[in-house]
């Protein structure tokens, strides 16, 4: 193993060692400092000194539906793999976004304002910490601790409580009278990394999350008749559900068919959970970045499974749990199963990494490891697009530990291209162009900043186009240029080297270069780092002879593919395509030639995923 890694590193240095400083990608000074320490590299591999911290969480939660009170105990063992001695530990208290007086960028109903997370016990390495010493600053809690040396661990024993929100649903809260989604429900230790140290960005409701890979044992106690779904494997089905429901669940794990684990008749009959005052569900999840919990006393549960890895024959179970009044969710089990299948075999062609995936009928559009929280939709196409978009997040940010807080495009952009490509696999009539036109209209305006602009510095339209359509188009254009075989060599190399770690933008770019064997820096710079406008125009058409030509001019500076649709006088059509490679050497125009005896009647320039800031010069008529 180690020998292969050394050989591979030498090969990569041979491939890219000839690059001069001006051929390398722009590198911020703070990231360069980490590279100088050997934590990261320009080869696409993690540096020889790369490190990251981790923790184990033993969570014991009690939820009272009548009051929405969450009472929790947490035993946390945090291990310092960094070269630094840690004298403080930063905790994230995400429920404090609902705290009275908290700074937030999303509106909250007055009925949901609370005192935030309240601690009744805070023990550090066996020593009680006076609660008056705990002074949270919004969602951040900085705790002074005995020095934690490199390689050492520190233990926390916490007891806490807070009231779950009801009327302002920011990714978590009450769904209806009998269903709740619990996210960010425990004090967690922030990421301490090689670039920023502690992740001190507060949670304001807009930017998303950055978490370490940890092991979680989650125990949640609820009154009888409530079923719980969660991140991780349910270890005690026989202790909480009546035998026939456990048998149906086991059947679903072996079956390609859809099994009704709980149906409407079961809800009417009751007796789904054991007949005792409370039931305690136990979930176990290893090497994941987060956990989430869903609870309901009136949801049906459909399940199926499929083989996601033909080598190991490993299967993934797909669950959809929903209010039976929301008829659109009946089909979601099919959408979800086909998404998991497409991800495993079509795009990104990587075995789905988790043993199960649950789609929960909630009030949001948000992803978690092994679970998504999706709202009902009347439009079938939108339902397909939402389902595959959120499930695609399994790879980014969860399989790859993306810092969404700073680099939203490194996960949302991938979910967007996943939506574009997988939705037509589920329904061939779908032509998903999410965000393309909005980018085309805003390109080159004050709202249009380079993609690599930190997400923490963006809002509104800027955050949207830089997180979703622009990066998705960049990934799509590279896939088009390289062709699938070479593209997947690059992407799968990225998966192998950075799964379970925290890749930064340049780690992705260099990994793609190394895996594909193609230096793509010219495109990374122009599409992701530089300002500019995508704008092509039909400059000239030679239509008189058998050898015809069309001159396409790049009037902007963003390289995009050339797509021409030719309509001939006999009514037939022909499509001509050139990848972004035609712009690599700095050309400002490209001549597209064809041989035909037909006379061209009309030419249209452009396609569904290619933005153009000025469409008035994209049509020619003979």
MORA-V15351 format. One record per backbone hydrogen bond with DSSP energy under -0.5 kcal/mol. NH is the residue of the N-H (numbers start at 1). CO is the residue of the C=O. If there is no record, write none. Layout:
NH_CO + NH_CO
This chain:
5_1 + 6_2 + 7_3 + 8_4 + 9_5 + 10_6 + 11_7 + 12_8 + 13_9 + 14_10 + 15_11 + 16_12 + 17_13 + 19_16 + 23_20 + 24_20 + 24_21 + 32_28 + 33_29 + 34_30 + 35_31 + 36_32 + 37_33 + 37_34 + 38_35 + 39_34 + 47_39 + 49_38 + 50_47 + 53_192 + 54_79 + 56_77 + 57_215 + 58_75 + 59_57 + 59_217 + 60_73 + 61_219 + 62_71 + 63_221 + 64_69 + 65_63 + 67_64 + 68_64 + 69_64 + 70_162 + 71_62 + 71_69 + 72_160 + 73_60 + 74_158 + 75_58 + 76_74 + 76_156 + 77_56 + 78_76 + 78_154 + 79_54 + 80_152 + 81_79 + 86_84 + 86_148 + 87_85 + 89_143 + 91_89 + 91_141 + 92_188 + 93_91 + 93_139 + 94_92 + 96_93 + 97_94 + 98_95 + 99_96 + 100_114 + 102_99 + 105_204 + 112_109 + 113_109 + 113_110 + 114_98 + 118_161 + 119_117 + 120_159 + 121_159 + 123_157 + 124_127 + 125_123 + 125_155 + 127_124 + 128_126 + 129_122 + 130_128 + 133_130 + 134_131 + 135_133 + 137_140 + 138_136 + 140_137 + 141_91 + 143_89 + 143_141 + 145_87 + 148_86 + 149_147 + 151_80 + 152_149 + 154_78 + 156_76 + 157_123 + 158_74 + 159_121 + 160_72 + 161_118 + 162_70 + 164_68 + 164_162 + 169_167 + 170_168 + 170_172 + 171_169 + 173_181 + 174_165 + 175_179 + 176_179 + 178_176 + 179_176 + 180_295 + 181_173 + 182_293 + 183_181 + 184_291 + 188_92 + 190_90 + 193_191 + 193_197 + 197_193 + 199_191 + 200_198 + 204_202 + 214_212 + 214_288 + 215_55 + 216_285 + 217_57 + 218_216 + 218_283 + 219_59 + 219_217 + 220_218 + 220_281 + 221_61 + 222_279 + 224_277 + 226_223 + 227_296 + 229_294 + 231_292 + 233_284 + 235_233 + 235_282 + 236_282 + 239_236 + 240_236 + 240_237 + 241_237 + 242_272 + 245_242 + 246_242 + 247_243 + 248_244 + 249_245 + 250_246 + 251_247 + 252_248 + 253_249 + 254_251 + 255_251 + 255_252 + 259_257 + 259_303 + 261_259 + 261_301 + 262_301 + 267_263 + 268_264 + 269_265 + 270_266 + 274_240 + 276_274 + 279_222 + 281_220 + 281_279 + 283_218 + 283_281 + 284_233 + 285_216 + 288_214 + 293_182 + 294_229 + 295_180 + 296_227 + 297_178 + 300_322 + 301_262 + 302_320 + 303_259 + 304_318 + 305_255 + 306_316 + 308_306 + 308_314 + 309_314 + 313_309 + 314_309 + 316_306 + 317_355 + 318_304 + 319_317 + 319_357 + 320_302 + 321_359 + 322_300 + 324_298 + 326_323 + 327_325 + 329_326 + 330_327 + 331_328 + 333_329 + 334_331 + 335_331 + 336_332 + 337_333 + 338_334 + 339_335 + 340_336 + 341_337 + 342_338 + 343_339 + 344_340 + 345_341 + 346_342 + 347_342 + 349_342 + 349_343 + 350_343 + 357_317 + 358_370 + 359_319 + 360_358 + 360_372 + 361_321 + 362_360 + 362_374 + 366_373 + 368_371 + 371_368 + 372_358 + 373_366 + 374_360 + 374_372 + 375_364 + 376_362 + 383_379 + 384_380 + 385_381 + 386_382 + 387_383 + 388_384 + 389_385 + 390_386 + 391_387 + 392_388 + 393_389 + 393_390 + 394_391 + 395_392 + 396_392 + 397_400 + 398_393 + 399_394 + 400_395 + 401_498 + 401_501 + 402_397 + 402_400 + 404_209 + 404_402 + 406_403 + 407_403 + 410_407 + 411_408 + 412_408 + 413_409 + 415_411 + 416_412 + 417_413 + 418_414 + 419_415 + 420_416 + 421_417 + 422_418 + 423_419 + 424_420 + 425_422 + 426_422 + 426_423 + 427_423 + 430_427 + 433_431 + 436_433 + 437_433 + 439_435 + 440_436 + 441_437 + 442_438 + 443_439 + 445_442 + 448_445 + 449_447 + 452_528 + 453_450 + 455_406 + 457_454 + 458_455 + 462_459 + 463_459 + 464_460 + 465_461 + 466_462 + 467_463 + 468_464 + 470_465 + 472_468 + 473_469 + 474_470 + 475_471 + 476_472 + 477_473 + 478_474 + 479_475 + 480_476 + 481_477 + 482_478 + 483_479 + 487_483 + 488_484 + 489_485 + 490_486 + 491_487 + 492_488 + 493_489 + 494_490 + 495_491 + 496_492 + 497_493 + 498_494 + 499_495 + 500_399 + 501_498 + 508_504 + 509_505 + 510_506 + 511_507 + 512_508 + 513_509 + 514_510 + 515_511 + 516_512 + 517_513 + 518_513 + 520_518 + 523_520 + 524_520 + 525_521 + 526_522 + 527_523 + 528_523 + 528_524 + 529_524 + 529_525 + 530_525 + 535_533 + 537_553 + 538_617 + 539_537 + 539_551 + 540_551 + 542_549 + 543_541 + 548_546 + 548_594 + 549_542 + 550_592 + 551_540 + 552_550 + 552_590 + 553_537 + 553_551 + 554_588 + 555_535 + 555_553 + 556_535 + 557_533 + 558_533 + 559_557 + 562_578 + 563_561 + 564_576 + 565_604 + 566_564 + 566_574 + 567_602 + 568_572 + 569_599 + 571_568 + 574_566 + 576_564 + 578_562 + 582_579 + 583_580 + 584_581 + 586_583 + 590_552 + 592_550 + 592_590 + 593_591 + 594_548 + 596_546 + 596_594 + 601_567 + 602_567 + 603_620 + 604_565 + 605_618 + 606_563 + 607_610 + 610_607 + 611_609 + 613_534 + 617_614 + 618_615 + 620_603 + 622_601
